[in-house]
């Protein structure tokens, strides 16, 4: 039976959708690929009497079309298109909406007081209000109905900053840079404490997907293969599992070293934006592509303290959740005080 949650945080990235929700005294997190291929009922699996393993996916309906969403959504397809959307207006698409619906489904939540979402830095000012309006109130996913009290939208790297602010070593007087290496974009926020310095913050259209695409091109040229799935290269690198093309096991580290032009271009953009870094206490790296871009970041900022946040892929959504819970509690306290004095 689905439940009510005070806060649900959903970081719909281009690569993965991350979710945080309170589970008793703990905050639970999970993620699934941001892939939305057409949904097809798995009739043969259901009729195999347990011989075939059932996959953890669900059909989410948006505007009359059903999308397959979930942790075990297929990374490849017959046509080579896994249902990935890599465009700047991603958050306005039906695929994005289906992934939000999937977050509610797998969190087992049917209503929430506050939904917290994130956006890349560059489109934030233009799209934040549209996102708040779109996901407030009653949401319909086919026969499934979800109720949302209010929506908070935050710049994605700000989530990691809020998450870090809860750590014992946080000092509100220090200036830090948060670099969020996402799947499609690399975003950065310069902030003193929790005060964002907007002129030294920004985004660059180049992230982990561009890195893996470069690797795929290099591997394809070396093996005479075409249409290599970057999702499978990503999975093999993250999990340390073998990656094969035809009968050849590929040395992924070799091709990752050859793809360094991608993070170098992003880091050049960051350097031009933030300017001198002599007053920066720490440069924090977060996001699913943190380790891929770490060597280029360290090379560009050799005199600065560099720290990769633990569980980097979940740092944004944990910060989103903390911000949503804290603001909701403040608003409720304010209403209680006003009721007492009325």
C-alpha positions as CSV (number, residue, x, y, z in Angstrom):
1,X,0.0,0.0,0.0
2,X,1.4,3.4,-1.0
3,X,2.0,6.0,1.7
4,X,2.2,9.8,2.3
5,X,5.5,11.5,2.7
6,X,6.3,14.9,4.0
7,X,9.2,15.4,1.6
8,X,10.2,13.6,-1.6
9,X,13.4,14.7,-3.3
10,X,13.9,13.7,-7.0
11,X,17.1,14.6,-8.9
12,X,16.1,13.8,-12.5
13,X,19.5,13.8,-14.2
14,X,20.3,13.1,-17.8
15,X,22.0,9.9,-16.8
16,X,20.2,8.6,-13.7
17,X,17.2,9.6,-11.6
18,X,18.1,9.8,-7.9
19,X,15.5,9.8,-5.1
20,X,15.5,10.5,-1.4
21,X,12.7,9.9,1.1
22,X,12.5,9.5,4.8
23,X,12.2,6.0,6.2
24,X,11.7,6.3,9.9
25,X,14.8,8.1,11.4
26,X,16.8,7.4,8.2
27,X,16.8,9.0,4.8
28,X,16.6,6.3,2.1
29,X,18.1,6.9,-1.4
30,X,17.9,4.9,-4.6
31,X,18.4,5.6,-8.3
32,X,17.4,4.2,-11.7
33,X,18.6,5.0,-15.3
34,X,17.0,8.1,-16.9
35,X,15.8,5.9,-19.8
36,X,12.2,5.9,-21.0
37,X,11.8,3.4,-23.9
38,X,8.3,2.5,-25.1
39,X,6.7,0.1,-22.6
40,X,6.0,-3.5,-23.7
41,X,4.3,-5.9,-21.3
42,X,6.6,-8.8,-20.4
43,X,4.1,-11.6,-21.1
44,X,6.6,-14.4,-21.8
45,X,8.4,-13.7,-18.5
46,X,5.2,-13.8,-16.5
47,X,4.2,-17.1,-18.1
48,X,7.6,-18.8,-17.5
49,X,6.7,-20.0,-14.0
50,X,9.7,-18.3,-12.5
51,X,12.3,-19.7,-15.0
52,X,12.8,-16.2,-16.4
53,X,13.7,-13.4,-14.0
54,X,11.2,-10.6,-13.8
55,X,12.7,-7.1,-14.3
56,X,12.1,-4.2,-11.9
57,X,10.4,-1.8,-14.3
58,X,6.9,-0.2,-14.5
59,X,4.9,1.3,-17.3
60,X,4.3,5.1,-16.6
61,X,1.7,6.8,-18.7
62,X,2.2,10.4,-19.8
63,X,-0.1,12.1,-22.3
64,X,-1.6,8.8,-23.4
65,X,1.8,7.1,-24.0
66,X,3.3,4.4,-21.7
67,X,7.1,4.6,-21.0
68,X,9.1,1.8,-19.3
69,X,10.9,3.2,-16.2
70,X,12.9,1.5,-13.4
71,X,16.1,0.2,-12.1
72,X,16.3,-2.6,-14.7
73,X,15.2,-0.8,-17.8
74,X,17.1,-2.1,-20.8
75,X,20.3,-0.2,-21.6
76,X,20.2,-1.2,-25.3
77,X,17.5,-1.8,-27.9
78,X,17.2,-3.4,-31.3
79,X,17.5,0.0,-32.9
80,X,20.3,1.1,-30.6
81,X,18.0,3.8,-29.1
82,X,17.5,3.1,-25.3
83,X,15.1,6.0,-24.9
84,X,17.7,8.6,-23.6
85,X,16.9,12.3,-24.0
86,X,19.9,14.6,-24.2
87,X,18.6,18.1,-24.9
88,X,18.7,21.3,-23.0
89,X,14.9,21.4,-22.6
90,X,14.8,18.0,-21.1
91,X,12.8,19.0,-18.0
92,X,9.8,20.0,-20.2
93,X,9.6,16.6,-21.9
94,X,7.2,13.8,-21.4
95,X,10.2,11.5,-20.6
96,X,11.1,13.8,-17.6
97,X,7.6,13.6,-16.4
98,X,7.6,9.8,-16.7
99,X,10.8,9.6,-14.6
100,X,9.2,11.7,-11.9
101,X,6.2,9.3,-12.0
102,X,8.6,6.4,-11.6
103,X,10.2,8.1,-8.6
104,X,6.9,8.2,-6.9
105,X,6.1,4.6,-7.8
106,X,9.4,3.1,-6.6
107,X,9.4,5.3,-3.4
108,X,5.9,3.8,-2.8
109,X,4.5,7.3,-2.3
110,X,1.1,8.6,-3.5
111,X,1.1,12.0,-1.8
112,X,3.7,14.4,-0.6
113,X,3.7,17.8,1.2
114,X,6.8,19.0,-0.6
115,X,8.4,17.7,-3.8
116,X,12.0,19.0,-4.3
117,X,13.4,19.0,-7.9
118,X,16.7,20.2,-9.4
119,X,17.7,21.9,-12.6
120,X,21.1,22.5,-14.2
121,X,22.4,26.0,-13.5
122,X,22.1,27.5,-17.0
123,X,18.3,27.0,-17.6
124,X,17.4,27.5,-13.9
125,X,16.0,31.0,-14.2
126,X,14.0,30.3,-17.3
127,X,12.5,26.9,-16.3
128,X,12.2,26.8,-12.5
129,X,8.8,28.4,-12.4
130,X,7.4,26.2,-15.2
131,X,8.6,23.2,-13.2
132,X,7.0,24.4,-10.0
133,X,3.7,24.9,-11.9
134,X,3.8,21.6,-13.8
135,X,4.3,19.4,-10.8
136,X,2.1,21.1,-8.2
137,X,-1.4,19.8,-7.3
138,X,-2.7,16.5,-8.6
139,X,-0.6,14.6,-11.1
140,X,-2.1,11.9,-13.3
141,X,0.0,9.0,-14.7
142,X,-2.7,6.9,-16.4
143,X,-4.7,5.3,-13.7
144,X,-2.2,6.3,-11.0
145,X,-2.8,9.6,-9.2
146,X,-0.3,11.5,-7.1
147,X,-0.9,14.6,-5.0
148,X,1.7,17.2,-4.4
149,X,1.3,20.0,-1.9
150,X,4.2,22.3,-3.0
151,X,7.2,22.2,-5.2
152,X,10.7,23.5,-4.5
153,X,13.2,23.8,-7.4
154,X,16.9,24.2,-6.7
155,X,20.1,24.5,-8.9
156,X,21.6,21.0,-8.9
157,X,25.0,21.8,-7.4
158,X,23.3,23.7,-4.6
159,X,22.0,20.3,-3.4
160,X,25.6,19.1,-2.8
161,X,26.4,22.4,-1.0
162,X,23.4,21.9,1.4
163,X,24.5,18.3,2.0
164,X,28.0,19.4,2.8
165,X,26.7,22.1,5.1
166,X,25.4,19.4,7.4
167,X,28.8,17.9,7.9
168,X,30.9,18.7,11.0
169,X,33.7,20.3,9.0
170,X,31.4,22.9,7.4
171,X,32.3,26.5,8.1
172,X,29.8,29.2,7.0
173,X,32.6,31.8,6.6
174,X,34.5,29.8,4.1
175,X,34.2,30.1,0.3
176,X,33.9,26.9,-1.7
177,X,33.3,25.7,-5.2
178,X,31.0,22.8,-5.9
179,X,31.5,21.2,-9.3
180,X,28.7,18.8,-10.3
181,X,29.7,16.5,-13.1
182,X,26.4,15.3,-14.6
183,X,25.6,13.1,-17.5
184,X,24.9,15.9,-20.0
185,X,26.2,19.1,-18.3
186,X,28.9,20.1,-15.8
187,X,27.6,22.7,-13.4
188,X,29.4,24.7,-10.7
189,X,28.5,26.9,-7.9
190,X,30.8,29.3,-6.0
191,X,29.4,30.1,-2.6
192,X,30.5,31.7,0.7
193,X,28.7,29.6,3.3
194,X,25.3,29.1,1.7
195,X,25.4,32.5,-0.2
196,X,25.7,31.7,-3.9
197,X,28.0,34.0,-5.9
198,X,26.0,33.9,-9.2
199,X,28.6,35.6,-11.3
200,X,31.2,32.9,-10.5
201,X,28.7,30.1,-11.1
202,X,27.5,28.5,-14.3
203,X,27.2,25.5,-16.5
204,X,28.9,23.8,-19.5
205,X,27.3,21.4,-22.0
206,X,29.8,18.6,-21.6
207,X,29.5,15.8,-19.0
208,X,29.9,12.1,-18.5
209,X,27.8,11.2,-21.7
210,X,30.2,13.2,-23.8
211,X,33.1,11.4,-22.2
212,X,31.6,8.0,-22.9
213,X,30.7,9.0,-26.4
214,X,34.3,9.9,-27.0
215,X,35.4,6.5,-25.7
216,X,32.8,4.8,-27.9
217,X,34.1,6.6,-30.9
218,X,37.7,5.6,-30.1
219,X,36.8,2.0,-29.4
220,X,34.6,1.8,-32.5
221,X,37.5,3.0,-34.7
222,X,39.9,0.5,-33.1
223,X,37.5,-2.5,-33.4
224,X,35.6,-1.5,-36.6
225,X,32.4,-1.5,-34.6
226,X,29.5,0.9,-34.9
227,X,26.6,2.1,-32.6
228,X,28.3,1.1,-29.3
229,X,26.0,1.8,-26.4
230,X,27.5,4.4,-24.1
231,X,25.2,3.2,-21.3
232,X,27.0,-0.2,-21.3
233,X,30.5,1.5,-21.3
234,X,29.3,3.6,-18.3
235,X,28.0,0.5,-16.5
236,X,31.2,-1.4,-17.1
237,X,33.4,1.4,-15.8
238,X,31.3,2.0,-12.7
239,X,31.1,-1.6,-11.7
240,X,34.5,-2.7,-12.9
241,X,33.1,-5.4,-15.1
242,X,34.6,-6.6,-18.4
243,X,33.5,-4.8,-21.6
244,X,33.6,-6.8,-24.8
245,X,33.2,-5.9,-28.5
246,X,32.7,-9.0,-30.6
247,X,35.4,-11.3,-29.1
248,X,37.7,-8.6,-27.8
249,X,37.9,-7.5,-24.2
250,X,38.4,-3.8,-24.2
251,X,40.9,-2.0,-21.9
252,X,38.6,0.8,-20.9
253,X,41.2,2.6,-18.8
254,X,43.3,3.1,-22.0
255,X,40.4,4.8,-23.8
256,X,39.4,6.8,-20.8
257,X,42.9,8.3,-20.8
258,X,42.4,9.2,-24.5
259,X,39.1,10.9,-23.8
260,X,40.5,13.5,-21.4
261,X,39.8,16.3,-23.9
262,X,36.2,16.3,-22.7
263,X,36.8,17.1,-19.0
264,X,39.6,19.5,-20.0
265,X,37.2,21.6,-22.0
266,X,34.7,21.7,-19.1
267,X,37.4,22.6,-16.6
268,X,38.6,25.4,-18.9
269,X,35.1,26.8,-18.8
270,X,35.0,26.6,-15.0
271,X,38.3,28.4,-14.7
272,X,37.2,31.2,-16.9
273,X,34.0,31.6,-14.9
274,X,35.4,31.5,-11.3
275,X,38.5,33.5,-11.9
276,X,41.3,33.6,-9.2
277,X,40.9,30.7,-6.6
278,X,43.3,32.0,-4.0
279,X,40.4,32.6,-1.5
280,X,38.7,29.3,-2.2
281,X,38.9,26.9,0.8
282,X,37.9,23.7,-1.0
283,X,36.8,22.6,-4.5
284,X,34.2,19.8,-4.0
285,X,33.5,17.4,-6.9
286,X,30.2,15.7,-7.0
287,X,27.9,14.0,-9.5
288,X,28.0,10.6,-11.2
289,X,31.0,11.7,-13.4
290,X,33.0,13.0,-10.5
291,X,35.9,10.5,-10.7
292,X,36.0,10.8,-14.5
293,X,36.7,14.6,-14.3
294,X,38.8,14.5,-11.1
295,X,42.2,14.2,-12.8
296,X,41.5,17.3,-15.1
297,X,40.2,19.3,-12.2
298,X,43.2,18.5,-10.0
299,X,45.6,19.4,-12.9
300,X,43.8,22.8,-13.5
301,X,43.7,23.8,-9.8
302,X,47.0,22.3,-8.5
303,X,47.2,24.7,-5.5
304,X,43.6,24.2,-4.2
305,X,42.3,21.6,-1.8
306,X,40.2,19.1,-3.9
307,X,37.7,16.8,-2.3
308,X,35.4,14.3,-4.0
309,X,32.2,14.0,-1.9
310,X,31.4,10.6,-0.6
311,X,28.5,8.9,-2.5
312,X,28.9,11.7,-5.0
313,X,25.9,10.6,-7.1
314,X,23.5,11.0,-4.2
315,X,25.0,14.2,-2.7
316,X,22.6,16.5,-4.7
317,X,19.4,14.6,-3.9
318,X,20.4,14.3,-0.2
319,X,20.8,18.1,-0.1
320,X,17.5,18.6,-1.9
321,X,15.8,16.5,0.8
322,X,17.5,18.3,3.6
323,X,16.5,21.7,2.1
324,X,12.9,20.6,1.6
325,X,12.6,19.2,5.1
326,X,14.2,22.3,6.8
327,X,12.0,24.8,4.9
328,X,8.9,22.8,5.5
329,X,9.6,22.7,9.2
330,X,10.2,26.4,9.3
331,X,7.0,27.2,7.5
332,X,5.0,25.0,9.9
333,X,6.6,26.5,12.9
334,X,5.8,30.0,11.6
335,X,2.2,29.1,11.1
336,X,1.9,27.6,14.6
337,X,3.3,30.8,16.1
338,X,1.0,33.0,14.1
339,X,-2.0,30.8,15.2
340,X,-0.9,31.2,18.9
341,X,-0.6,35.0,18.6
342,X,-3.8,35.5,16.5
